[in-house]
Amino acid sequence: MRQGSLKWFALVAAAVILTPAMLTAAPAGQAKKAQKAQKASKPQKKVPPFSFQTSVDKPGAIYKKGETITLSGQMLEQGKPVKGKFMRCDTFVNGVRKGRKIVPSEETVVITGKLDEPGWFSMILTALDENKKPIKIPKDRWNRPYTGGIGAMVAPEEIKPSGTEPADFDAFWKAQRAELDKVPVKATRTEVSVPKQLQGKVVCYDVKVDCAGGMPVSGYLAMPAKAAPKSLPAVVSYHGAGVRSSYKPVWQGRNAIAFDVNAHGIDNGKDAKFYNDLSANELKNYSHRGKQSRDDFYFKGMYLRVMRALDYVKSLPEWDGKTLIVRGGSQGGGQSVVAAGLDPDVTLCVAGVPALGDHAGWMVGRQPGWPRLYTVKNGKPSDEKVRATAEYFDNNNFAKRIKCEIYLSTGFIDFTCAPTSVYTVYNSLPDGVKKHIDTTPDRGHDAPIPTGNKRVNNVINKK
């Protein structure tokens, strides 16, 4: 670990101020003040059995260094205050838990604190029953309890990448590009069905494209029927983590070349058992496979497919030769950043809650983005080889090379792709690049990206 990182971590640790109010139920005066604060949670159309009404005392939940942050939350049952149960409140700084308190469900909990360094401050609330046991969501595949929360960012524009850029970063990816170029852009495609209302208007194909790395690019391609040469913008969509088929992007294909690419080069349109079996066997824990070597790491093959998907749509006679959009969420957002960093023909990047960034986060005392490739103990990585590999696949380094306009999003209670890891990508973008980040204080990994989606629609529809 670099000496500078040790010093920085010491500053972050010292900056955390846990006031008495942080882990106690709110006094009457504070509760009244909190209720008047801006409410970040908007009521849902369908009210869940248990939910949380949360608020933050500053619009947008963006604070200056040293400024006091006040977060509050109340537990609800069927949208109304509940008595006789309990609520657990966990407080975090940069994704690291700093405190826990259990309070009666009828109370409003108020958390205050401040950071003297750039970072992320948050609280997570969990519904507990009369015996102080978590109330689980019925039939939830992950056996999760009902939770809610809210967070805030402190001087996020000053959050810097935790890792370093390898001296041969460009040389490494230039070599991968050269290997890819040895494989001709050759595709097979089979026409597949579209919804009845689009028949005769949109065509869709199941496509396989030859690629270096052992697996082809696999996706569904849609575009207007009988499109004229050089008439269409292109949109390539990348998938989040998991194992699944591509989706048929038929509605986007009304006005554009739309190519939805699955993450693994696997067959599309199979039954659930096919993908479940792959996830449990050949692709189990793929995100950490081969991580001790940059040449063996699973994401090298995925990034080759990212580039080859772009090669393919650019080879289509219908592409206008000008507009090339990449988009995705989570792992797909990470791939979109990689696409924009490696292919200068990309004109617009929309990356929701992007993963694969700030891999060295624990080295400076903050949670890295997914997939969190290694841990840190006593200032040292759990595996030095993995740490070295991670730098070649960190979105902070790809972001430095982006020239197109880019839109990101993050939620301030996202513990999958920490908001600090999203901001390091945002802050790594070159000066002069048009950029925007959508932020949602009370959302996690489902945080929306309305500005980026609107921009894509406007480009495709030529507004």
C-alpha positions as CSV (number, residue, x, y, z in Angstrom):
1,M,0.0,0.0,0.0
2,R,1.2,3.5,-0.8
3,Q,2.2,5.7,2.1
4,G,-0.1,8.4,0.8
5,S,-3.1,6.0,1.0
6,L,-2.2,5.2,4.6
7,K,-2.3,8.9,5.5
8,W,-5.5,9.5,3.6
9,F,-7.2,6.6,5.4
10,A,-6.1,8.0,8.8
11,L,-7.8,11.3,7.8
12,V,-11.0,9.6,6.8
13,A,-11.1,7.6,10.1
14,A,-10.5,10.7,12.1
15,A,-13.2,12.6,10.2
16,V,-16.0,10.4,11.4
17,I,-17.9,12.0,14.2
18,L,-20.5,9.8,15.9
19,T,-22.7,12.1,17.9
20,P,-25.0,10.8,20.6
21,A,-28.0,11.4,18.3
22,M,-26.5,9.0,15.7
23,L,-27.5,5.9,17.6
24,T,-30.6,7.0,19.6
25,A,-34.2,7.6,18.8
26,A,-35.0,11.2,18.0
27,P,-35.8,13.7,20.7
28,A,-39.2,15.4,20.1
29,G,-37.6,18.6,18.8
30,Q,-35.4,16.8,16.4
31,A,-38.2,14.5,15.2
32,K,-40.3,17.5,14.4
33,K,-37.5,19.2,12.5
34,A,-36.8,16.0,10.6
35,Q,-40.4,15.6,9.6
36,K,-40.2,19.1,8.0
37,A,-37.1,18.2,6.1
38,Q,-37.1,17.2,2.4
39,K,-38.5,13.7,2.0
40,A,-36.4,11.7,-0.4
41,S,-38.8,8.7,-0.4
42,K,-41.7,9.0,-2.7
43,P,-44.8,6.8,-2.0
44,Q,-45.1,3.8,-4.2
45,K,-48.4,2.9,-6.0
46,K,-48.4,-0.5,-4.4
47,V,-47.6,-0.2,-0.7
48,P,-45.5,-3.1,0.7
49,P,-46.4,-4.6,4.1
50,F,-43.4,-2.8,5.7
51,S,-41.6,0.2,4.4
52,F,-39.6,3.3,5.6
53,Q,-40.2,7.0,5.3
54,T,-36.8,8.7,5.1
55,S,-35.6,12.2,4.8
56,V,-32.4,14.3,4.6
57,D,-32.0,17.8,5.8
58,K,-30.4,19.2,2.6
59,P,-31.9,19.0,-0.9
60,G,-29.9,16.6,-3.0
61,A,-28.0,15.2,0.0
62,I,-24.7,16.7,-1.2
63,Y,-22.7,18.3,1.6
64,K,-19.5,20.3,2.1
65,K,-16.6,18.9,4.1
66,G,-17.3,19.5,7.8
67,E,-21.0,20.2,7.3
68,T,-23.4,18.5,9.6
69,I,-25.6,15.8,8.0
70,T,-29.0,14.9,9.4
71,L,-30.8,11.7,8.2
72,S,-34.1,10.5,9.6
73,G,-36.4,7.5,9.2
74,Q,-39.6,6.0,10.3
75,M,-40.9,2.5,10.0
76,L,-44.3,2.0,8.3
77,E,-46.7,-0.9,8.1
78,Q,-49.2,-0.7,5.2
79,G,-48.1,2.9,4.8
80,K,-48.9,3.9,8.4
81,P,-46.8,4.2,11.6
82,V,-46.5,0.9,13.4
83,K,-46.4,0.1,17.1
84,G,-45.2,-3.0,19.0
85,K,-42.3,-3.9,16.7
86,F,-38.8,-2.7,16.3
87,M,-36.5,-1.0,13.8
88,R,-32.7,-1.6,13.5
89,C,-30.6,1.3,12.3
90,D,-27.1,0.7,11.0
91,T,-24.8,3.6,10.2
92,F,-22.0,3.6,7.6
93,V,-19.2,5.7,6.5
94,N,-17.8,4.9,3.0
95,G,-19.6,1.5,3.2
96,V,-18.0,0.6,6.5
97,R,-20.4,0.0,9.4
98,K,-19.8,2.4,12.3
99,G,-22.7,1.8,14.6
100,R,-26.0,-0.1,15.3
101,K,-29.0,0.7,17.4
102,I,-32.5,-1.0,17.8
103,V,-35.4,1.3,18.6
104,P,-39.1,0.8,19.0
105,S,-41.0,1.0,15.7
106,E,-43.1,3.9,16.7
107,E,-40.1,6.2,17.0
108,T,-38.4,8.3,14.4
109,V,-34.7,7.7,14.3
110,V,-32.5,10.7,13.6
111,I,-28.8,10.2,12.6
112,T,-26.3,13.1,12.6
113,G,-22.7,13.2,11.7
114,K,-20.1,14.9,9.5
115,L,-17.1,14.1,7.4
116,D,-14.0,16.3,7.1
117,E,-12.9,14.5,4.0
118,P,-14.8,13.6,0.8
119,G,-16.9,10.5,1.2
120,W,-20.2,8.7,1.7
121,F,-22.4,8.8,4.8
122,S,-25.5,6.5,5.1
123,M,-28.0,4.6,7.2
124,I,-29.8,1.4,6.6
125,L,-33.1,0.6,8.5
126,T,-34.4,-3.0,8.9
127,A,-37.8,-4.0,10.1
128,L,-37.8,-6.3,13.2
129,D,-40.7,-8.1,14.8
130,E,-41.8,-8.2,18.4
131,N,-38.9,-10.4,19.2
132,K,-36.4,-8.1,17.5
133,K,-36.0,-10.6,14.6
134,P,-35.8,-9.4,11.0
135,I,-39.1,-9.5,9.2
136,K,-38.4,-11.4,6.0
137,I,-39.9,-10.6,2.6
138,P,-42.2,-13.5,1.7
139,K,-40.9,-15.8,-1.1
140,D,-37.8,-13.7,-1.6
141,R,-35.1,-15.8,-3.4
142,W,-32.4,-14.2,-1.3
143,N,-34.3,-14.4,2.0
144,R,-34.0,-10.7,2.6
145,P,-35.7,-8.7,5.3
146,Y,-37.6,-5.5,4.7
147,T,-35.1,-2.6,4.6
148,G,-34.9,1.0,3.6
149,G,-32.5,3.8,4.2
150,I,-31.0,7.0,3.0
151,G,-27.5,8.5,2.4
152,A,-25.5,11.5,1.6
153,M,-22.3,12.4,-0.2
154,V,-19.6,14.8,1.1
155,A,-17.7,16.8,-1.5
156,P,-18.1,14.0,-4.1
157,E,-16.4,15.9,-6.8
158,E,-13.2,15.5,-4.8
159,I,-13.3,11.7,-4.5
160,K,-10.3,10.3,-6.2
161,P,-9.6,6.8,-7.6
162,S,-8.1,4.5,-5.0
163,G,-5.8,2.5,-7.3
164,T,-3.1,3.3,-9.9
165,E,-2.9,3.0,-13.6
166,P,-0.4,0.4,-14.9
167,A,2.4,2.0,-17.0
168,D,1.5,-0.5,-19.8
169,F,-2.3,-0.1,-19.6
170,D,-2.6,1.2,-23.1
171,A,-0.1,-1.3,-24.5
172,F,-2.0,-4.2,-22.9
173,W,-5.3,-3.2,-24.4
174,K,-3.7,-2.4,-27.7
175,A,-2.4,-5.9,-27.8
176,Q,-5.9,-7.2,-27.0
177,R,-7.3,-5.1,-29.9
178,A,-4.6,-6.6,-32.2
179,E,-5.7,-10.2,-31.2
180,L,-9.3,-9.3,-31.9
181,D,-8.4,-7.9,-35.3
182,K,-7.0,-11.2,-36.3
183,V,-10.5,-12.6,-36.1
184,P,-12.7,-11.4,-39.0
185,V,-16.0,-9.8,-38.1
186,K,-18.1,-12.8,-39.3
187,A,-21.6,-13.3,-38.1
188,T,-24.5,-15.7,-38.4
189,R,-28.0,-14.6,-37.8
190,T,-31.4,-16.2,-37.6
191,E,-34.6,-14.3,-37.9
192,V,-36.8,-14.5,-34.8
193,S,-40.4,-13.4,-34.0
194,V,-41.5,-10.0,-33.0
195,P,-44.7,-8.8,-31.4
196,K,-47.7,-8.8,-33.7
197,Q,-48.0,-5.0,-33.7
198,L,-44.4,-4.7,-35.0
199,Q,-44.6,-7.4,-37.7
200,G,-43.7,-5.9,-41.1
201,K,-42.2,-2.9,-39.3
202,V,-39.3,-4.3,-37.3
203,V,-37.1,-7.3,-37.9
204,C,-35.2,-9.2,-35.2
205,Y,-32.4,-11.7,-35.4
206,D,-30.5,-14.0,-33.0
207,V,-26.9,-13.2,-33.8
208,K,-23.5,-14.9,-33.1
209,V,-20.4,-13.0,-34.0
210,D,-16.9,-14.6,-34.1
211,C,-14.6,-13.2,-31.4
212,A,-11.2,-13.7,-29.8
213,G,-11.2,-15.1,-26.3
214,G,-13.0,-18.4,-26.8
215,M,-16.6,-17.3,-26.9
216,P,-18.6,-15.4,-29.6
217,V,-20.6,-12.3,-29.2
218,S,-24.2,-13.4,-28.7
219,G,-27.3,-11.2,-28.8
220,Y,-30.5,-10.1,-30.4
221,L,-30.4,-7.5,-33.2
222,A,-33.5,-5.5,-34.1
223,M,-34.0,-2.7,-36.7
224,P,-36.7,-1.3,-38.9
225,A,-37.7,-3.6,-41.8
226,K,-36.2,-2.6,-45.1
227,A,-34.0,0.1,-43.6
228,A,-32.0,2.1,-46.2
229,P,-28.2,2.0,-46.2
230,K,-26.5,4.5,-43.8
231,S,-29.8,5.6,-42.3
232,L,-29.8,4.4,-38.7
233,P,-28.1,5.2,-35.4
234,A,-26.9,2.2,-33.4
235,V,-27.4,1.3,-29.8
236,V,-25.5,-1.6,-28.1
237,S,-26.8,-2.7,-24.7
238,Y,-24.7,-4.7,-22.2
239,H,-26.0,-6.9,-19.4
240,G,-25.7,-6.7,-15.6
241,A,-24.2,-9.5,-13.6
242,G,-25.7,-13.0,-13.8
243,V,-26.4,-15.5,-16.5
244,R,-29.3,-14.9,-18.9
245,S,-30.4,-14.7,-22.5
246,S,-30.2,-11.5,-24.4
247,Y,-33.5,-9.5,-24.7
248,K,-35.2,-8.7,-28.0
249,P,-34.8,-4.9,-28.3
250,V,-37.7,-4.7,-30.7
251,W,-39.2,-1.4,-29.5
252,Q,-35.9,0.4,-29.7
253,G,-35.5,-1.3,-33.1
254,R,-38.3,0.8,-34.5
255,N,-35.9,3.8,-35.0
256,A,-32.4,2.3,-34.7
257,I,-30.1,-0.6,-35.0
258,A,-30.5,-2.1,-31.5
259,F,-28.1,-4.9,-30.4
260,D,-28.7,-6.4,-27.0
261,V,-25.6,-8.5,-26.0
262,N,-25.6,-11.1,-23.3
263,A,-22.5,-11.0,-21.0
264,H,-21.1,-14.5,-21.7
265,G,-21.5,-15.3,-25.4
266,I,-24.0,-18.0,-24.6
267,D,-27.1,-19.2,-26.5
268,N,-30.2,-17.0,-26.4
269,G,-33.8,-18.0,-25.9
270,K,-33.3,-21.1,-23.8
271,D,-35.5,-22.1,-20.8
272,A,-34.7,-21.1,-17.2
273,K,-33.1,-24.4,-16.4
274,F,-30.4,-23.9,-19.1
275,Y,-29.3,-20.6,-17.5
276,N,-29.6,-21.8,-14.0
277,D,-27.4,-24.8,-14.7
278,L,-24.8,-22.6,-16.3
279,S,-24.9,-20.2,-13.3
280,A,-24.5,-23.2,-10.9
281,N,-21.7,-24.9,-12.9
282,E,-19.6,-23.5,-15.8
283,L,-20.2,-19.9,-14.9
284,K,-20.3,-20.2,-11.1
285,N,-18.4,-17.3,-9.5
286,Y,-17.2,-16.2,-13.0
287,S,-16.6,-12.7,-11.7
288,H,-13.5,-13.9,-9.8
289,R,-12.3,-16.5,-12.2
290,G,-8.6,-16.2,-13.2
291,K,-8.2,-13.0,-11.3
292,Q,-4.5,-13.7,-10.4
293,S,-3.5,-12.9,-14.0
294,R,-4.5,-10.2,-16.3
295,D,-4.4,-12.7,-19.2
296,D,-6.6,-15.3,-17.5
297,F,-9.1,-13.0,-15.8
298,Y,-12.7,-13.7,-17.0
299,F,-13.4,-10.1,-17.8
300,K,-10.7,-10.0,-20.5
301,G,-12.9,-12.2,-22.6
302,M,-16.0,-10.1,-21.8
303,Y,-14.2,-6.9,-22.8
304,L,-13.2,-8.5,-26.1
305,R,-16.8,-9.2,-26.7
306,V,-17.7,-5.6,-25.7
307,M,-15.4,-4.4,-28.5
308,R,-16.5,-7.0,-31.1
309,A,-20.2,-6.1,-30.6
310,L,-19.3,-2.6,-31.6
311,D,-17.3,-3.9,-34.6
312,Y,-20.3,-5.8,-35.7
313,V,-22.9,-3.0,-35.6
314,K,-20.4,-0.7,-37.4
315,S,-20.1,-3.3,-40.2
316,L,-23.8,-3.2,-40.9
317,P,-24.8,-1.3,-44.1
318,E,-27.7,0.3,-42.3
319,W,-25.5,2.1,-39.8
320,D,-25.3,5.8,-40.4
321,G,-21.6,5.9,-39.7
322,K,-22.1,8.6,-37.1
323,T,-24.1,7.7,-34.1
324,L,-22.9,4.8,-31.8
325,I,-24.5,4.5,-28.4
326,V,-23.6,2.2,-25.6
327,R,-25.7,1.6,-22.5
328,G,-26.2,-0.8,-19.6
329,G,-26.6,-1.0,-15.8
330,S,-24.4,-2.4,-13.1
331,Q,-22.0,-4.8,-14.9
332,G,-23.6,-3.6,-18.1
333,G,-22.8,0.0,-17.0
334,G,-19.2,-1.1,-16.4
335,Q,-19.0,-2.6,-19.9
336,S,-20.4,0.6,-21.3
337,V,-17.6,2.6,-19.8
338,V,-15.1,0.1,-21.1
339,A,-16.7,0.4,-24.6
340,A,-16.5,4.2,-24.6
341,G,-12.9,4.1,-23.3
342,L,-11.7,1.6,-25.9
343,D,-13.6,2.6,-29.0
344,P,-13.3,6.2,-30.1
345,D,-16.3,5.8,-32.4
346,V,-18.7,5.7,-29.5
347,T,-20.6,8.9,-29.4
348,L,-22.8,8.5,-26.3
349,C,-22.4,6.3,-23.1
350,V,-25.2,5.7,-20.6
351,A,-24.0,3.8,-17.6
352,G,-26.4,3.2,-14.7
353,V,-24.9,2.3,-11.3
354,P,-21.8,1.1,-13.1
355,A,-19.8,-1.8,-11.6
356,L,-16.1,-2.7,-12.1
357,G,-14.7,0.5,-10.7
358,D,-12.5,1.5,-7.8
359,H,-11.3,-2.0,-7.2
360,A,-8.6,-0.8,-4.7
361,G,-11.2,0.9,-2.5
362,W,-10.4,-1.0,0.6
363,M,-6.8,0.2,0.4
364,V,-8.1,3.7,1.3
365,G,-10.8,2.6,3.7
366,R,-13.9,2.6,1.4
367,Q,-16.0,-0.1,-0.2
368,P,-15.0,-0.9,-3.8
369,G,-17.4,-1.4,-6.6
370,W,-18.7,-4.9,-7.5
371,P,-17.2,-7.5,-7.7
372,R,-14.9,-6.6,-4.9
373,L,-11.9,-8.6,-6.0
374,Y,-9.8,-8.6,-2.9
375,T,-9.8,-7.7,0.8
376,V,-7.3,-5.7,2.7
377,K,-5.7,-6.4,6.1
378,N,-3.2,-4.1,7.9
379,G,-2.9,-2.0,4.8
380,K,-2.0,-4.9,2.5
381,P,-4.1,-6.7,-0.1
382,S,-5.1,-10.3,0.5
383,D,-3.5,-11.2,-2.8
384,E,-0.9,-8.9,-4.5
385,K,-1.4,-10.7,-7.9
386,V,-5.1,-9.9,-7.8
387,R,-4.5,-6.3,-6.9
388,A,-2.2,-6.0,-9.9
389,T,-4.7,-7.6,-12.2
390,A,-7.5,-5.4,-11.0
391,E,-5.8,-2.2,-12.2
392,Y,-6.1,-3.3,-15.9
393,F,-9.8,-3.8,-15.5
394,D,-10.7,-0.7,-13.4
395,N,-13.2,1.6,-14.9
396,N,-11.4,4.6,-13.5
397,N,-8.6,3.9,-16.0
398,F,-11.0,3.4,-19.0
399,A,-12.9,6.6,-18.0
400,K,-9.7,8.7,-18.5
401,R,-9.8,7.8,-22.2
402,I,-13.5,8.6,-22.9
403,K,-14.1,11.4,-25.4
404,C,-17.9,11.1,-25.9
405,E,-20.7,12.5,-23.7
406,I,-21.5,10.3,-20.8
407,Y,-24.3,9.9,-18.3
408,L,-24.0,8.0,-15.0
409,S,-26.3,7.3,-12.0
410,T,-25.9,6.2,-8.4
411,G,-28.0,5.7,-5.3
412,F,-26.7,6.7,-1.9
413,I,-27.6,3.4,-0.3
414,D,-26.1,1.2,-3.0
415,F,-23.9,-1.4,-1.3
416,T,-23.4,-3.3,-4.5
417,C,-21.7,-0.5,-6.6
418,A,-20.8,2.0,-3.9
419,P,-21.6,5.6,-4.9
420,T,-17.9,6.5,-4.1
421,S,-16.9,4.0,-6.8
422,V,-19.3,5.7,-9.3
423,Y,-17.9,9.1,-8.4
424,T,-14.4,8.0,-9.0
425,V,-15.4,7.1,-12.6
426,Y,-17.2,10.4,-13.0
427,N,-14.2,12.3,-11.6
428,S,-11.8,10.4,-13.9
429,L,-13.4,11.7,-17.0
430,P,-11.2,14.1,-19.0
431,D,-11.8,17.9,-18.9
432,G,-14.2,19.0,-21.6
433,V,-16.2,15.8,-21.8
434,K,-19.9,16.5,-21.5
435,K,-21.0,14.5,-18.4
436,H,-23.9,14.2,-16.0
437,I,-24.7,12.0,-13.0
438,D,-28.2,11.3,-11.7
439,T,-28.2,10.8,-7.9
440,T,-31.0,9.4,-5.6
441,P,-30.4,9.6,-1.9
442,D,-32.9,6.9,-0.9
443,R,-32.2,4.3,-3.6
444,G,-29.7,1.5,-3.8
445,H,-28.7,-0.6,-6.8
446,D,-32.0,0.2,-8.5
447,A,-31.3,3.9,-8.7
448,P,-32.7,5.4,-12.0
449,I,-30.9,7.2,-14.8
450,P,-33.6,9.4,-16.3
451,T,-31.3,12.0,-17.8
452,G,-29.3,9.4,-19.7
453,N,-32.4,7.5,-20.9
454,K,-33.9,10.7,-22.1
455,R,-30.8,11.6,-24.0
456,V,-30.8,8.2,-25.8
457,N,-34.4,8.6,-26.7
458,N,-33.8,12.1,-28.1
459,V,-30.9,11.0,-30.2
460,I,-32.7,8.0,-31.6
461,N,-35.8,10.0,-32.3
462,K,-33.8,13.0,-33.6
463,K,-35.3,15.5,-31.2
